[in-house]
């Protein structure tokens, strides 16, 4: 609730910062929720809530292509995680989600075990929430429908690039857009789901993007091709794009069986 009140208070400023020009109004927003879980029981409870309650409720609101992912090796991790990607049309839609869900009787019934969990039997350790806005050169997410093979083998790679300062961060965003990094990924078949700037999160200033592959060997080959590409070599050597990334986090994810993506 505290985080929600902070976002509400910042809404006019976030909206002004995120929409500097009329064309930016069409850019999507993304909510990424990361559930931290201590054991298989909590994972099963959150899975049930997401599959039976939250995703159907969001679908009833017209929100489609909700991605649910789990890190590779999640079953043996000390802390398990579930990532939920929710595409949104406006910041107002993001702010209004809790109230809308609380008015949905079917959601409240289907998610009762999760929603009404007692304090000493919580379904998770904590939830991290990240709010993002899509890049202007890819203002709408894309479902990687052309991936072959079993979905359980598909790899979704979520990357976070932090900048040493806000100015360097903006320079890296420019590198993706005006610099031509997005068309390069597209030409090489990376099946990007989204590219976005983080408006509120724990590792700012940063951008995040997600690409997808048929399996890990395909992922390795794509990045090998990327590193060898002449366009990338020229771009990464461009003096105007130097020193604009100070830290990179990479998470490899599998889609949950009930994920829209």
PANUVEX-895461 format. One record per residue (C-alpha): residue number from 1; residue in one letter; x negated, y, z. Coordinates in pm, 1 decimal, padded with zeros to 6 digits. Last residue first. Example, Ala and Ser with C-alpha at 12.3 -4.5 7.8 and 13.67 -1.06 7.14 Angstrom:
BEGIN
pt pos->2 code->s c1->-01367.0 c2->-00106.0 c3->00714.0
pt pos->1 code->a c1->-01230.0 c2->-00450.0 c3->00780.0
% end
This chain:
BEGIN
pt pos->261 code->x c1->-00348.1 c2->-01547.9 c3->-02391.4
pt pos->260 code->x c1->-00000.2 c2->-01601.0 c3->-02244.1
pt pos->259 code->x c1->-00154.2 c2->-01802.1 c3->-01957.8
pt pos->258 code->x c1->00039.6 c2->-02107.5 c3->-01833.9
pt pos->257 code->x c1->-00244.8 c2->-02361.1 c3->-01868.2
pt pos->256 code->x c1->-00488.1 c2->-02113.5 c3->-01712.5
pt pos->255 code->x c1->-00738.0 c2->-01967.2 c3->-01958.1
pt pos->254 code->x c1->-01107.0 c2->-02047.7 c3->-01894.6
pt pos->253 code->x c1->-01342.1 c2->-01771.3 c3->-01782.8
pt pos->252 code->x c1->-01707.7 c2->-01676.4 c3->-01805.0
pt pos->251 code->x c1->-01792.1 c2->-01368.1 c3->-01597.3
pt pos->250 code->x c1->-02063.7 c2->-01120.3 c3->-01694.4
pt pos->249 code->x c1->-02175.8 c2->-00821.3 c3->-01486.6
pt pos->248 code->x c1->-02410.2 c2->-00565.3 c3->-01642.4
pt pos->247 code->x c1->-02601.5 c2->-00286.0 c3->-01466.8
pt pos->246 code->x c1->-02767.7 c2->00043.8 c3->-01560.4
pt pos->245 code->x c1->-02629.5 c2->00091.6 c3->-01911.2
pt pos->244 code->x c1->-02674.2 c2->00423.0 c3->-02099.0
pt pos->243 code->x c1->-03055.8 c2->00418.6 c3->-02104.2
pt pos->242 code->x c1->-03081.2 c2->00499.7 c3->-02477.7
pt pos->241 code->x c1->-02789.6 c2->00568.2 c3->-02709.2
pt pos->240 code->x c1->-02898.8 c2->00899.7 c3->-02866.8
pt pos->239 code->x c1->-03239.8 c2->00760.2 c3->-02957.3
pt pos->238 code->x c1->-03087.0 c2->00493.3 c3->-03189.8
pt pos->237 code->x c1->-03274.5 c2->00166.1 c3->-03128.6
pt pos->236 code->x c1->-02962.7 c2->-00016.4 c3->-03008.5
pt pos->235 code->x c1->-02773.8 c2->00096.6 c3->-03319.2
pt pos->234 code->x c1->-03040.7 c2->-00002.9 c3->-03568.8
pt pos->233 code->x c1->-03084.3 c2->-00347.2 c3->-03419.1
pt pos->232 code->x c1->-02707.3 c2->-00384.4 c3->-03396.3
pt pos->231 code->x c1->-02659.8 c2->-00304.6 c3->-03765.3
pt pos->230 code->x c1->-02941.9 c2->-00542.6 c3->-03859.9
pt pos->229 code->x c1->-02779.4 c2->-00836.0 c3->-03681.8
pt pos->228 code->x c1->-03019.8 c2->-01063.1 c3->-03493.4
pt pos->227 code->x c1->-02880.7 c2->-00990.2 c3->-03145.9
pt pos->226 code->x c1->-02524.8 c2->-01037.7 c3->-03270.5
pt pos->225 code->x c1->-02602.5 c2->-01367.9 c3->-03442.0
pt pos->224 code->x c1->-02747.4 c2->-01504.0 c3->-03116.7
pt pos->223 code->x c1->-02443.5 c2->-01368.6 c3->-02932.6
pt pos->222 code->x c1->-02212.1 c2->-01555.3 c3->-03167.7
pt pos->221 code->x c1->-02417.2 c2->-01875.0 c3->-03141.5
pt pos->220 code->x c1->-02401.7 c2->-01877.0 c3->-02759.7
pt pos->219 code->x c1->-02025.9 c2->-01822.2 c3->-02760.2
pt pos->218 code->x c1->-01973.6 c2->-02101.6 c3->-03009.7
pt pos->217 code->x c1->-02176.4 c2->-02334.3 c3->-02786.1
pt pos->216 code->x c1->-01957.6 c2->-02223.9 c3->-02490.1
pt pos->215 code->x c1->-01626.0 c2->-02308.5 c3->-02653.8
pt pos->214 code->x c1->-01370.0 c2->-02171.6 c3->-02902.3
pt pos->213 code->x c1->-01467.8 c2->-01814.0 c3->-02820.9
pt pos->212 code->x c1->-01314.8 c2->-01503.6 c3->-02664.7
pt pos->211 code->x c1->-01418.6 c2->-01144.5 c3->-02597.4
pt pos->210 code->x c1->-01323.4 c2->-00924.2 c3->-02302.3
pt pos->209 code->x c1->-01427.4 c2->-00568.1 c3->-02232.6
pt pos->208 code->x c1->-01504.3 c2->-00352.8 c3->-01932.9
pt pos->207 code->x c1->-01634.2 c2->00000.2 c3->-01891.8
pt pos->206 code->x c1->-01806.2 c2->00145.9 c3->-01591.7
pt pos->205 code->x c1->-01858.1 c2->00452.1 c3->-01373.2
pt pos->204 code->x c1->-01763.5 c2->00296.3 c3->-01142.8
pt pos->203 code->x c1->-01806.5 c2->-00043.4 c3->-00979.9
pt pos->202 code->x c1->-01516.9 c2->-00083.9 c3->-00733.0
pt pos->201 code->x c1->-01227.8 c2->00020.0 c3->-00953.9
pt pos->200 code->x c1->-01014.2 c2->00305.2 c3->-01082.5
pt pos->199 code->x c1->-01014.8 c2->00453.1 c3->-01431.9
pt pos->198 code->x c1->-01227.6 c2->00178.6 c3->-01588.9
pt pos->197 code->x c1->-01278.1 c2->00240.6 c3->-01960.4
pt pos->196 code->x c1->-01147.2 c2->-00026.1 c3->-02195.0
pt pos->195 code->x c1->-01221.7 c2->-00277.9 c3->-02469.5
pt pos->194 code->x c1->-00963.3 c2->-00552.6 c3->-02521.3
pt pos->193 code->x c1->-00900.1 c2->-00911.6 c3->-02635.1
pt pos->192 code->x c1->-01202.0 c2->-00926.4 c3->-02866.2
pt pos->191 code->x c1->-01215.3 c2->-01218.2 c3->-03107.2
pt pos->190 code->x c1->-01597.2 c2->-01217.7 c3->-03138.7
pt pos->189 code->x c1->-01585.2 c2->-01282.0 c3->-03512.6
pt pos->188 code->x c1->-01907.9 c2->-01116.9 c3->-03629.9
pt pos->187 code->x c1->-01723.0 c2->-00847.5 c3->-03822.3
pt pos->186 code->x c1->-01507.8 c2->-00766.5 c3->-03519.6
pt pos->185 code->x c1->-01805.4 c2->-00732.5 c3->-03285.8
pt pos->184 code->x c1->-01970.4 c2->-00499.9 c3->-03537.0
pt pos->183 code->x c1->-01649.3 c2->-00300.9 c3->-03582.4
pt pos->182 code->x c1->-01646.3 c2->-00239.2 c3->-03202.8
pt pos->181 code->x c1->-02013.1 c2->-00133.6 c3->-03188.8
pt pos->180 code->x c1->-01961.6 c2->00140.7 c3->-03447.2
pt pos->179 code->x c1->-02122.6 c2->00440.9 c3->-03280.7
pt pos->178 code->x c1->-01796.9 c2->00638.7 c3->-03289.5
pt pos->177 code->x c1->-01628.4 c2->00376.5 c3->-03068.2
pt pos->176 code->x c1->-01861.1 c2->00136.6 c3->-02886.1
pt pos->175 code->x c1->-02148.4 c2->00385.6 c3->-02872.6
pt pos->174 code->x c1->-01906.2 c2->00656.5 c3->-02757.3
pt pos->173 code->x c1->-01819.1 c2->00441.0 c3->-02455.2
pt pos->172 code->x c1->-02192.2 c2->00404.9 c3->-02390.1
pt pos->171 code->x c1->-02235.0 c2->00785.2 c3->-02403.4
pt pos->170 code->x c1->-01943.6 c2->00830.9 c3->-02163.6
pt pos->169 code->x c1->-02127.6 c2->00603.9 c3->-01917.5
pt pos->168 code->x c1->-02445.8 c2->00807.8 c3->-01963.5
pt pos->167 code->x c1->-02252.7 c2->01122.8 c3->-01874.5
pt pos->166 code->x c1->-02082.8 c2->00961.4 c3->-01575.5
pt pos->165 code->x c1->-02421.8 c2->00858.7 c3->-01438.8
pt pos->164 code->x c1->-02633.3 c2->00538.9 c3->-01426.8
pt pos->163 code->x c1->-02368.2 c2->00360.7 c3->-01636.0
pt pos->162 code->x c1->-02204.7 c2->00032.1 c3->-01546.2
pt pos->161 code->x c1->-02117.5 c2->-00226.7 c3->-01809.4
pt pos->160 code->x c1->-01859.4 c2->-00490.5 c3->-01711.6
pt pos->159 code->x c1->-01814.8 c2->-00800.0 c3->-01925.0
pt pos->158 code->x c1->-01538.7 c2->-01060.3 c3->-01933.8
pt pos->157 code->x c1->-01614.3 c2->-01359.1 c3->-02155.7
pt pos->156 code->x c1->-01318.6 c2->-01581.9 c3->-02236.5
pt pos->155 code->x c1->-01427.9 c2->-01933.4 c3->-02321.6
pt pos->154 code->x c1->-01192.0 c2->-02185.8 c3->-02476.3
pt pos->153 code->x c1->-01243.4 c2->-02547.8 c3->-02371.8
pt pos->152 code->x c1->-00915.5 c2->-02576.4 c3->-02177.8
pt pos->151 code->x c1->-00740.9 c2->-02417.9 c3->-02477.0
pt pos->150 code->x c1->-00821.9 c2->-02732.7 c3->-02680.6
pt pos->149 code->x c1->-00974.2 c2->-02667.2 c3->-03021.3
pt pos->148 code->x c1->-00948.0 c2->-02372.5 c3->-03255.9
pt pos->147 code->x c1->-00925.4 c2->-02001.9 c3->-03172.9
pt pos->146 code->x c1->-00716.8 c2->-01814.4 c3->-03430.8
pt pos->145 code->x c1->-00463.9 c2->-01673.1 c3->-03185.2
pt pos->144 code->x c1->-00711.0 c2->-01449.7 c3->-03003.7
pt pos->143 code->x c1->-00437.3 c2->-01218.9 c3->-02863.9
pt pos->142 code->x c1->-00522.3 c2->-00855.3 c3->-02930.1
pt pos->141 code->x c1->-00502.0 c2->-00555.4 c3->-02696.1
pt pos->140 code->x c1->-00399.1 c2->-00214.0 c3->-02824.8
pt pos->139 code->x c1->-00596.0 c2->00110.8 c3->-02847.5
pt pos->138 code->x c1->-00899.2 c2->-00048.0 c3->-03014.1
pt pos->137 code->x c1->-01088.8 c2->00255.0 c3->-03154.1
pt pos->136 code->x c1->-00942.4 c2->00479.9 c3->-02882.8
pt pos->135 code->x c1->-01073.8 c2->00254.5 c3->-02603.8
pt pos->134 code->x c1->-00807.0 c2->00103.3 c3->-02378.8
pt pos->133 code->x c1->-00747.0 c2->00249.6 c3->-02033.9
pt pos->132 code->x c1->-00831.9 c2->00060.6 c3->-01714.9
pt pos->131 code->x c1->-00706.0 c2->00000.6 c3->-01360.6
pt pos->130 code->x c1->-00884.0 c2->-00258.4 c3->-01144.7
pt pos->129 code->x c1->-00731.4 c2->-00431.1 c3->-00839.6
pt pos->128 code->x c1->-00911.9 c2->-00670.5 c3->-00606.6
pt pos->127 code->x c1->-00684.5 c2->-00901.9 c3->-00410.2
pt pos->126 code->x c1->-00776.5 c2->-01060.3 c3->-00075.4
pt pos->125 code->x c1->-00819.1 c2->-01393.9 c3->00100.9
pt pos->124 code->x c1->-00518.9 c2->-01557.7 c3->-00066.4
pt pos->123 code->x c1->-00189.5 c2->-01741.2 c3->-00001.8
pt pos->122 code->x c1->-00174.4 c2->-01610.3 c3->00356.7
pt pos->121 code->x c1->-00096.5 c2->-01856.1 c3->00634.2
pt pos->120 code->x c1->-00158.2 c2->-01662.2 c3->00957.7
pt pos->119 code->x c1->00021.6 c2->-01347.8 c3->00843.2
pt pos->118 code->x c1->00324.8 c2->-01543.4 c3->00727.8
pt pos->117 code->x c1->00398.8 c2->-01585.5 c3->00353.1
pt pos->116 code->x c1->00720.0 c2->-01411.4 c3->00245.5
pt pos->115 code->x c1->00605.2 c2->-01305.4 c3->-00101.9
pt pos->114 code->x c1->00410.3 c2->-01622.8 c3->-00176.8
pt pos->113 code->x c1->00668.8 c2->-01879.6 c3->-00066.7
pt pos->112 code->x c1->00953.2 c2->-01655.1 c3->-00190.1
pt pos->111 code->x c1->00819.6 c2->-01616.3 c3->-00545.4
pt pos->110 code->x c1->01117.3 c2->-01769.4 c3->-00728.1
pt pos->109 code->x c1->01367.2 c2->-01600.5 c3->-00496.5
pt pos->108 code->x c1->01213.6 c2->-01253.4 c3->-00505.3
pt pos->107 code->x c1->01160.0 c2->-01280.6 c3->-00880.6
pt pos->106 code->x c1->01523.6 c2->-01379.6 c3->-00933.6
pt pos->105 code->x c1->01642.5 c2->-01089.8 c3->-00723.9
pt pos->104 code->x c1->01443.7 c2->-00834.5 c3->-00924.5
pt pos->103 code->x c1->01466.6 c2->-00505.7 c3->-00733.2
pt pos->102 code->x c1->01136.6 c2->-00565.5 c3->-00554.0
pt pos->101 code->x c1->00971.7 c2->-00627.4 c3->-00891.3
pt pos->100 code->x c1->01076.2 c2->-00285.0 c3->-01017.1
pt pos->99 code->x c1->00948.9 c2->-00114.8 c3->-00703.4
pt pos->98 code->x c1->00610.4 c2->-00288.7 c3->-00726.0
pt pos->97 code->x c1->00574.5 c2->-00221.8 c3->-01102.9
pt pos->96 code->x c1->00655.2 c2->00151.5 c3->-01098.8
pt pos->95 code->x c1->00298.7 c2->00276.9 c3->-01068.4
pt pos->94 code->x c1->00184.3 c2->00063.2 c3->-01361.9
pt pos->93 code->x c1->00479.9 c2->00168.4 c3->-01578.4
pt pos->92 code->x c1->00403.2 c2->00530.3 c3->-01493.3
pt pos->91 code->x c1->00046.4 c2->00475.6 c3->-01610.6
pt pos->90 code->x c1->00186.4 c2->00390.6 c3->-01952.2
pt pos->89 code->x c1->00209.3 c2->00107.1 c3->-02206.2
pt pos->88 code->x c1->00082.9 c2->-00174.6 c3->-01985.2
pt pos->87 code->x c1->-00122.1 c2->-00488.7 c3->-02052.8
pt pos->86 code->x c1->-00153.7 c2->-00718.6 c3->-01745.5
pt pos->85 code->x c1->-00474.1 c2->-00922.9 c3->-01704.1
pt pos->84 code->x c1->-00472.5 c2->-01167.5 c3->-01411.4
pt pos->83 code->x c1->-00800.0 c2->-01317.0 c3->-01287.2
pt pos->82 code->x c1->-00791.7 c2->-01611.8 c3->-01043.4
pt pos->81 code->x c1->-01082.6 c2->-01668.8 c3->-00808.2
pt pos->80 code->x c1->-01230.8 c2->-01941.1 c3->-00591.2
pt pos->79 code->x c1->-01478.4 c2->-01856.5 c3->-00316.9
pt pos->78 code->x c1->-01738.2 c2->-02123.0 c3->-00237.1
pt pos->77 code->x c1->-01711.2 c2->-02235.7 c3->-00599.4
pt pos->76 code->x c1->-01662.4 c2->-02605.6 c3->-00681.4
pt pos->75 code->x c1->-01323.6 c2->-02583.4 c3->-00853.4
pt pos->74 code->x c1->-01403.6 c2->-02243.8 c3->-01010.5
pt pos->73 code->x c1->-01685.9 c2->-02384.6 c3->-01222.4
pt pos->72 code->x c1->-01594.1 c2->-02163.6 c3->-01518.1
pt pos->71 code->x c1->-01397.6 c2->-01872.4 c3->-01374.6
pt pos->70 code->x c1->-01017.8 c2->-01888.2 c3->-01386.2
pt pos->69 code->x c1->-00793.9 c2->-01692.9 c3->-01621.5
pt pos->68 code->x c1->-00438.8 c2->-01561.6 c3->-01646.2
pt pos->67 code->x c1->-00363.1 c2->-01331.9 c3->-01939.1
pt pos->66 code->x c1->-00032.9 c2->-01152.8 c3->-01976.2
pt pos->65 code->x c1->00053.2 c2->-01122.5 c3->-02344.5
pt pos->64 code->x c1->00395.8 c2->-00963.5 c3->-02289.7
pt pos->63 code->x c1->00550.2 c2->-00696.8 c3->-02068.2
pt pos->62 code->x c1->00914.6 c2->-00651.7 c3->-02171.3
pt pos->61 code->x c1->01043.2 c2->-00617.9 c3->-01815.7
pt pos->60 code->x c1->01183.6 c2->-00971.1 c3->-01830.6
pt pos->59 code->x c1->00832.8 c2->-01084.7 c3->-01928.2
pt pos->58 code->x c1->00700.8 c2->-00920.5 c3->-01611.8
pt pos->57 code->x c1->00949.3 c2->-01123.4 c3->-01405.4
pt pos->56 code->x c1->00858.1 c2->-01446.7 c3->-01588.2
pt pos->55 code->x c1->00485.9 c2->-01376.4 c3->-01524.7
pt pos->54 code->x c1->00535.1 c2->-01297.1 c3->-01156.0
pt pos->53 code->x c1->00767.3 c2->-01577.3 c3->-01043.6
pt pos->52 code->x c1->00709.5 c2->-01931.2 c3->-01169.4
pt pos->51 code->x c1->00363.9 c2->-01915.2 c3->-01325.2
pt pos->50 code->x c1->00211.3 c2->-01645.6 c3->-01104.5
pt pos->49 code->x c1->00364.9 c2->-01770.6 c3->-00781.7
pt pos->48 code->x c1->00284.5 c2->-02135.7 c3->-00854.3
pt pos->47 code->x c1->-00074.9 c2->-02050.3 c3->-00945.1
pt pos->46 code->x c1->-00102.8 c2->-01843.2 c3->-00625.8
pt pos->45 code->x c1->00013.6 c2->-02139.4 c3->-00417.8
pt pos->44 code->x c1->-00214.3 c2->-02385.5 c3->-00600.9
pt pos->43 code->x c1->-00518.2 c2->-02161.5 c3->-00552.0
pt pos->42 code->x c1->-00438.2 c2->-02124.7 c3->-00183.5
pt pos->41 code->x c1->-00428.0 c2->-02502.4 c3->-00146.0
pt pos->40 code->x c1->-00745.7 c2->-02549.0 c3->-00348.7
pt pos->39 code->x c1->-00949.0 c2->-02339.1 c3->-00104.5
pt pos->38 code->x c1->-01065.7 c2->-01994.9 c3->00006.5
pt pos->37 code->x c1->-00907.7 c2->-01780.2 c3->-00263.1
pt pos->36 code->x c1->-00996.1 c2->-01437.9 c3->-00403.6
pt pos->35 code->x c1->-00728.1 c2->-01305.9 c3->-00640.1
pt pos->34 code->x c1->-00854.8 c2->-01065.9 c3->-00904.5
pt pos->33 code->x c1->-00592.7 c2->-00836.2 c3->-01049.1
pt pos->32 code->x c1->-00669.7 c2->-00655.3 c3->-01374.0
pt pos->31 code->x c1->-00424.0 c2->-00384.3 c3->-01475.3
pt pos->30 code->x c1->-00461.6 c2->-00258.1 c3->-01826.7
pt pos->29 code->x c1->-00356.7 c2->00066.6 c3->-01991.5
pt pos->28 code->x c1->-00275.4 c2->00102.8 c3->-02358.6
pt pos->27 code->x c1->-00384.3 c2->00386.0 c3->-02584.1
pt pos->26 code->x c1->-00100.3 c2->00553.6 c3->-02769.5
pt pos->25 code->x c1->-00133.3 c2->00878.6 c3->-02573.5
pt pos->24 code->x c1->-00496.9 c2->00902.2 c3->-02686.5
pt pos->23 code->x c1->-00390.2 c2->01042.7 c3->-03025.3
pt pos->22 code->x c1->-00240.2 c2->01350.3 c3->-02855.5
pt pos->21 code->x c1->-00578.1 c2->01448.0 c3->-02708.3
pt pos->20 code->x c1->-00742.1 c2->01443.9 c3->-02365.4
pt pos->19 code->x c1->-00518.8 c2->01160.0 c3->-02241.1
pt pos->18 code->x c1->-00713.9 c2->00964.3 c3->-01978.6
pt pos->17 code->x c1->-00838.9 c2->01265.8 c3->-01785.9
pt pos->16 code->x c1->-00498.0 c2->01431.5 c3->-01773.5
pt pos->15 code->x c1->-00325.7 c2->01107.2 c3->-01679.1
pt pos->14 code->x c1->-00584.6 c2->01030.4 c3->-01415.1
pt pos->13 code->x c1->-00541.9 c2->01378.2 c3->-01266.6
pt pos->12 code->x c1->-00161.4 c2->01361.3 c3->-01260.4
pt pos->11 code->x c1->-00173.3 c2->01004.8 c3->-01118.8
pt pos->10 code->x c1->-00425.3 c2->01073.4 c3->-00841.9
pt pos->9 code->x c1->-00167.5 c2->01087.7 c3->-00563.3
pt pos->8 code->x c1->00007.5 c2->00780.1 c3->-00700.7
pt pos->7 code->x c1->-00327.8 c2->00597.9 c3->-00721.9
pt pos->6 code->x c1->-00402.3 c2->00681.7 c3->-00357.5
pt pos->5 code->x c1->-00055.7 c2->00569.9 c3->-00248.8
pt pos->4 code->x c1->-00103.5 c2->00237.6 c3->-00428.2
pt pos->3 code->x c1->-00442.6 c2->00183.6 c3->-00262.6
pt pos->2 code->x c1->-00287.2 c2->00237.7 c3->00082.1
pt pos->1 code->x c1->00000.0 c2->00000.0 c3->00000.0
% end
